[in-house]
Amino acid sequence: MTRPRRVLVAGISGAGKTTLARKLSARWELPRHELDALNHGPGWVPRPEFESDVRRFAAQDRWVTEDQYHGVLGDLLWEHADTVIWLDLPLRTIMWRVVRRSVSRAVTRRELWNGNRENWRDWLRADHPIRWAWSQAGPRSRVTAERAERFPAVTVVRLRTAREARRWCAASAGDYLSR
């Protein structure tokens, strides 16, 4: 099998999409496009250019990005992807990661995207990553499975545990995909 050229990393908040996309970008020498950075303008206001920016890079021959923002993008990225790496991890793993990440972001006040920072008050919002991961992990997994069925030409690598994801990432991904 040829090396993937248009790669989506799927999974709920806290699954490790951005981390894996970063690693795959380096390993496969693919340009990485971080959807959160493209979407969130100052004050967490969605950027009006978001969809056109995504359409522009999705039409290119090579990229890696996270599988999210379906409410805005629909199936756009799946329509262009040749490979999806699906981090379908257990809820306990996801929740540990997303809580740990949110605590770190709130304590350090580190800038995320376009001047935005996470703070403790954000945790009360219904769309906060902790609440989103808790309520949407199951439904998001079912939606990803449905998309995989609707796009049979896309190679899907489903990783169900953190250990399996680490092993897959450490292995030669090209060899793994050709099995």
C-alpha positions as a Markdown table, in Angstrom:
| # | Residue | x | y | z |
|---|---|---|---|---|
| 1 | Met | 0.0 | 0.0 | 0.0 |
| 2 | Thr | 1.2 | 3.5 | -0.7 |
| 3 | Arg | 1.9 | 6.0 | 2.0 |
| 4 | Pro | -1.2 | 7.9 | 3.1 |
| 5 | Arg | -1.5 | 11.4 | 1.7 |
| 6 | Arg | -4.7 | 12.9 | 3.1 |
| 7 | Val | -5.1 | 11.7 | 6.7 |
| 8 | Leu | -7.9 | 12.4 | 9.3 |
| 9 | Val | -7.4 | 11.6 | 12.9 |
| 10 | Ala | -10.8 | 10.8 | 14.4 |
| 11 | Gly | -11.8 | 10.6 | 18.1 |
| 12 | Ile | -13.6 | 12.5 | 20.8 |
| 13 | Ser | -12.0 | 15.4 | 22.7 |
| 14 | Gly | -9.2 | 14.1 | 24.8 |
| 15 | Ala | -8.6 | 11.0 | 22.6 |
| 16 | Gly | -5.2 | 12.4 | 21.4 |
| 17 | Lys | -6.1 | 13.6 | 17.9 |
| 18 | Thr | -3.9 | 16.6 | 17.9 |
| 19 | Thr | -0.9 | 14.7 | 19.4 |
| 20 | Leu | -1.2 | 11.9 | 16.8 |
| 21 | Ala | -1.7 | 14.3 | 13.9 |
| 22 | Arg | 1.5 | 16.1 | 15.0 |
| 23 | Lys | 3.4 | 12.8 | 15.0 |
| 24 | Leu | 2.0 | 11.6 | 11.7 |
| 25 | Ser | 2.8 | 15.0 | 10.1 |
| 26 | Ala | 6.4 | 14.5 | 11.1 |
| 27 | Arg | 6.6 | 10.8 | 10.2 |
| 28 | Trp | 4.9 | 11.0 | 6.8 |
| 29 | Glu | 6.1 | 14.6 | 6.0 |
| 30 | Leu | 2.5 | 15.9 | 5.6 |
| 31 | Pro | 1.4 | 19.4 | 6.2 |
| 32 | Arg | -0.7 | 19.6 | 9.4 |
| 33 | His | -3.7 | 21.8 | 9.7 |
| 34 | Glu | -5.1 | 22.2 | 13.2 |
| 35 | Leu | -8.9 | 22.8 | 12.9 |
| 36 | Asp | -9.2 | 24.4 | 16.3 |
| 37 | Ala | -6.7 | 27.1 | 15.3 |
| 38 | Leu | -8.5 | 27.6 | 12.0 |
| 39 | Asn | -11.9 | 27.8 | 13.7 |
| 40 | His | -11.4 | 29.8 | 16.9 |
| 41 | Gly | -10.9 | 33.6 | 16.4 |
| 42 | Pro | -10.2 | 36.0 | 19.3 |
| 43 | Gly | -12.8 | 35.6 | 22.1 |
| 44 | Trp | -13.6 | 32.1 | 21.0 |
| 45 | Val | -15.6 | 33.5 | 18.1 |
| 46 | Pro | -15.7 | 31.2 | 15.1 |
| 47 | Arg | -13.7 | 32.7 | 12.2 |
| 48 | Pro | -15.8 | 33.4 | 9.1 |
| 49 | Glu | -13.0 | 32.0 | 6.9 |
| 50 | Phe | -13.0 | 28.7 | 8.6 |
| 51 | Glu | -14.9 | 26.6 | 6.1 |
| 52 | Ser | -13.2 | 28.2 | 3.1 |
| 53 | Asp | -9.8 | 27.6 | 4.7 |
| 54 | Val | -10.6 | 24.0 | 5.3 |
| 55 | Arg | -12.0 | 23.6 | 1.7 |
| 56 | Arg | -8.7 | 25.1 | 0.4 |
| 57 | Phe | -6.4 | 22.7 | 2.2 |
| 58 | Ala | -8.7 | 19.6 | 1.7 |
| 59 | Ala | -8.4 | 20.1 | -2.0 |
| 60 | Gln | -4.6 | 19.8 | -1.8 |
| 61 | Asp | -2.8 | 16.5 | -2.4 |
| 62 | Arg | -1.2 | 16.1 | 1.0 |
| 63 | Trp | -2.4 | 16.9 | 4.6 |
| 64 | Val | -3.2 | 15.6 | 8.0 |
| 65 | Thr | -5.8 | 17.1 | 10.4 |
| 66 | Glu | -8.3 | 16.2 | 13.1 |
| 67 | Asp | -11.8 | 14.8 | 12.3 |
| 68 | Gln | -14.1 | 17.4 | 13.9 |
| 69 | Tyr | -16.5 | 20.3 | 13.3 |
| 70 | His | -19.0 | 18.1 | 11.4 |
| 71 | Gly | -21.8 | 20.6 | 12.1 |
| 72 | Val | -20.0 | 23.1 | 9.8 |
| 73 | Leu | -18.0 | 20.9 | 7.5 |
| 74 | Gly | -20.3 | 17.8 | 7.1 |
| 75 | Asp | -18.4 | 15.1 | 5.3 |
| 76 | Leu | -16.0 | 17.4 | 3.5 |
| 77 | Leu | -12.9 | 16.0 | 5.0 |
| 78 | Trp | -14.0 | 12.3 | 4.7 |
| 79 | Glu | -14.8 | 13.0 | 1.0 |
| 80 | His | -11.1 | 14.0 | 0.5 |
| 81 | Ala | -9.3 | 11.7 | 2.9 |
| 82 | Asp | -7.6 | 8.5 | 1.9 |
| 83 | Thr | -6.9 | 7.4 | 5.5 |
| 84 | Val | -8.6 | 7.8 | 8.9 |
| 85 | Ile | -6.8 | 6.9 | 12.1 |
| 86 | Trp | -9.6 | 6.4 | 14.6 |
| 87 | Leu | -8.8 | 6.7 | 18.3 |
| 88 | Asp | -11.8 | 4.9 | 19.7 |
| 89 | Leu | -10.5 | 4.8 | 23.3 |
| 90 | Pro | -12.4 | 3.8 | 26.5 |
| 91 | Leu | -14.3 | 6.5 | 28.2 |
| 92 | Arg | -12.2 | 6.3 | 31.3 |
| 93 | Thr | -9.0 | 7.0 | 29.3 |
| 94 | Ile | -10.6 | 9.9 | 27.5 |
| 95 | Met | -12.0 | 11.5 | 30.6 |
| 96 | Trp | -8.7 | 11.2 | 32.5 |
| 97 | Arg | -6.9 | 12.9 | 29.5 |
| 98 | Val | -9.4 | 15.6 | 28.9 |
| 99 | Val | -9.7 | 16.5 | 32.6 |
| 100 | Arg | -5.9 | 16.5 | 33.0 |
| 101 | Arg | -5.5 | 18.7 | 29.9 |
| 102 | Ser | -8.2 | 21.2 | 31.0 |
| 103 | Val | -6.7 | 21.5 | 34.5 |
| 104 | Ser | -3.3 | 22.2 | 33.0 |
| 105 | Arg | -4.6 | 24.8 | 30.6 |
| 106 | Ala | -6.6 | 26.5 | 33.3 |
| 107 | Val | -3.7 | 26.6 | 35.8 |
| 108 | Thr | -1.0 | 27.7 | 33.3 |
| 109 | Arg | -3.3 | 30.0 | 31.4 |
| 110 | Arg | -1.3 | 29.2 | 28.3 |
| 111 | Glu | -2.5 | 30.6 | 25.0 |
| 112 | Leu | -4.3 | 28.1 | 22.9 |
| 113 | Trp | -5.4 | 29.8 | 19.6 |
| 114 | Asn | -5.6 | 33.4 | 18.6 |
| 115 | Gly | -5.2 | 34.8 | 22.1 |
| 116 | Asn | -7.8 | 32.4 | 23.7 |
| 117 | Arg | -7.1 | 30.7 | 27.0 |
| 118 | Glu | -9.0 | 28.2 | 29.0 |
| 119 | Asn | -10.2 | 29.2 | 32.5 |
| 120 | Trp | -12.2 | 27.6 | 35.2 |
| 121 | Arg | -15.5 | 29.4 | 34.3 |
| 122 | Asp | -15.3 | 27.7 | 30.9 |
| 123 | Trp | -16.0 | 24.3 | 32.6 |
| 124 | Leu | -19.6 | 25.4 | 33.2 |
| 125 | Arg | -20.3 | 25.7 | 29.5 |
| 126 | Ala | -22.2 | 22.8 | 27.8 |
| 127 | Asp | -19.6 | 22.7 | 25.0 |
| 128 | His | -16.6 | 22.5 | 27.3 |
| 129 | Pro | -14.4 | 19.6 | 26.2 |
| 130 | Ile | -14.9 | 17.7 | 29.5 |
| 131 | Arg | -18.7 | 17.9 | 29.3 |
| 132 | Trp | -18.5 | 17.3 | 25.5 |
| 133 | Ala | -16.4 | 14.2 | 25.9 |
| 134 | Trp | -18.6 | 12.8 | 28.6 |
| 135 | Ser | -21.8 | 13.2 | 26.7 |
| 136 | Gln | -20.6 | 12.6 | 23.2 |
| 137 | Ala | -18.0 | 9.8 | 23.3 |
| 138 | Gly | -20.6 | 7.1 | 22.6 |
| 139 | Pro | -22.6 | 9.0 | 19.9 |
| 140 | Arg | -19.4 | 10.2 | 18.2 |
| 141 | Ser | -18.1 | 6.6 | 18.0 |
| 142 | Arg | -21.3 | 5.5 | 16.3 |
| 143 | Val | -21.1 | 8.4 | 13.9 |
| 144 | Thr | -17.5 | 7.6 | 13.0 |
| 145 | Ala | -18.5 | 3.9 | 12.4 |
| 146 | Glu | -21.3 | 5.0 | 10.1 |
| 147 | Arg | -18.9 | 7.3 | 8.2 |
| 148 | Ala | -16.5 | 4.4 | 7.8 |
| 149 | Glu | -19.2 | 2.3 | 6.2 |
| 150 | Arg | -20.3 | 5.2 | 3.9 |
| 151 | Phe | -16.7 | 5.8 | 2.7 |
| 152 | Pro | -15.4 | 2.3 | 1.9 |
| 153 | Ala | -12.6 | 3.7 | -0.2 |
| 154 | Val | -11.1 | 5.3 | 2.9 |
| 155 | Thr | -8.6 | 3.1 | 4.8 |
| 156 | Val | -9.7 | 3.2 | 8.5 |
| 157 | Val | -7.3 | 2.1 | 11.3 |
| 158 | Arg | -9.4 | 1.8 | 14.5 |
| 159 | Leu | -7.3 | 1.9 | 17.6 |
| 160 | Arg | -9.3 | 0.9 | 20.8 |
| 161 | Thr | -6.8 | 1.4 | 23.6 |
| 162 | Ala | -4.0 | 3.8 | 24.5 |
| 163 | Arg | -1.6 | 0.8 | 24.4 |
| 164 | Glu | -2.8 | -0.2 | 20.9 |
| 165 | Ala | -2.4 | 3.5 | 19.7 |
| 166 | Arg | 1.1 | 3.7 | 21.2 |
| 167 | Arg | 2.2 | 0.4 | 19.6 |
| 168 | Trp | 0.7 | 1.4 | 16.3 |
| 169 | Cys | 2.4 | 4.8 | 16.4 |
| 170 | Ala | 5.8 | 3.3 | 17.4 |
| 171 | Ala | 5.6 | 0.7 | 14.6 |
| 172 | Ser | 6.2 | 1.6 | 11.0 |
| 173 | Ala | 2.8 | 3.0 | 10.1 |
| 174 | Gly | 3.3 | 2.2 | 6.5 |
| 175 | Asp | 3.9 | -1.4 | 7.3 |
| 176 | Tyr | 0.9 | -1.5 | 9.6 |
| 177 | Leu | -1.4 | -0.1 | 6.9 |
| 178 | Ser | -0.2 | -2.7 | 4.3 |
| 179 | Arg | -1.2 | -5.7 | 6.5 |
